[in-house]
Amino acid sequence: MEAIEQIIKLVVESSGCPLYAPGDEVIFDGPLLDKDKSGNFCMMALSAVFPFVYAARKGVISEAPLQCPDCGEKVVFRIMKA
């Protein structure tokens, strides 16, 4: 039986980083980043949220906020179904 992939949305809740503003979104359609529906996405942020994005694609969504670890610039994301 093949697992169903969820479309996942990361939403910026708060940001001290000049690359993100609250409300910015990044959409994952299965294993792909939906470039047409997403803003820019920093590779440091990806390294922090990837395990949660993978789990969410499989239907397990964490309610906890996710934070990018880069420098002192705190960016907080929420993950949810799109």
C-alpha positions as CSV (number, residue, x, y, z in Angstrom):
1,M,0.0,0.0,0.0
2,E,1.4,3.4,-1.0
3,A,1.4,6.2,1.6
4,I,-0.5,9.3,0.8
5,E,1.6,12.4,0.7
6,Q,0.3,15.5,2.4
7,I,0.8,19.1,1.1
8,I,2.5,20.9,3.9
9,K,2.8,24.6,4.6
10,L,5.4,26.4,6.8
11,V,4.2,29.8,7.9
12,V,6.6,32.3,9.5
13,E,5.1,33.4,12.9
14,S,7.8,35.8,13.9
15,S,11.2,36.8,12.5
16,G,14.3,38.8,13.4
17,C,15.8,37.8,10.1
18,P,15.8,40.2,7.1
19,L,15.0,37.3,4.8
20,Y,11.5,36.5,6.3
21,A,8.5,38.5,7.4
22,P,5.6,37.2,9.5
23,G,3.1,35.5,7.3
24,D,5.6,34.3,4.7
25,E,4.8,30.8,3.5
26,V,6.8,27.8,2.1
27,I,4.7,25.0,0.5
28,F,5.9,21.4,0.1
29,D,3.9,19.2,-2.3
30,G,5.2,15.8,-1.3
31,P,8.9,15.8,-1.6
32,L,9.0,19.0,-3.8
33,L,9.2,22.6,-2.9
34,D,6.3,24.4,-4.7
35,K,8.3,27.3,-6.1
36,D,5.3,29.0,-7.6
37,K,3.5,29.2,-4.3
38,S,6.4,29.7,-1.9
39,G,8.7,32.6,-0.9
40,N,12.4,32.2,-0.6
41,F,13.6,29.5,1.7
42,C,17.0,29.6,3.4
43,M,19.0,26.4,3.5
44,M,19.8,26.9,7.2
45,A,16.0,27.0,8.0
46,L,15.6,23.8,5.8
47,S,18.1,22.0,7.9
48,A,16.2,22.8,11.1
49,V,12.7,21.9,9.8
50,F,13.3,19.0,7.4
51,P,12.6,16.2,9.9
52,F,9.3,17.8,10.8
53,V,8.3,18.5,7.2
54,Y,9.1,14.9,6.3
55,A,6.9,13.6,9.2
56,A,4.1,16.0,8.3
57,R,4.1,14.8,4.7
58,K,3.3,11.4,6.1
59,G,0.5,12.8,8.3
60,V,2.3,13.4,11.6
61,I,2.1,17.2,12.3
62,S,3.9,18.7,15.3
63,E,2.0,21.5,17.1
64,A,5.2,22.9,18.5
65,P,6.8,26.0,16.8
66,L,10.0,25.3,14.8
67,Q,12.9,27.7,15.0
68,C,15.8,28.3,12.6
69,P,19.2,28.0,14.4
70,D,21.1,30.5,12.2
71,C,23.0,33.2,14.2
72,G,21.0,35.3,16.6
73,E,18.3,36.0,14.0
74,K,15.3,34.1,15.4
75,V,12.7,32.8,12.9
76,V,9.8,30.8,14.2
77,F,7.7,28.7,11.8
78,R,4.5,26.8,12.2
79,I,3.9,23.7,10.2
80,M,0.4,22.7,9.0
81,K,-1.5,21.0,6.2
82,A,-1.9,23.4,3.2
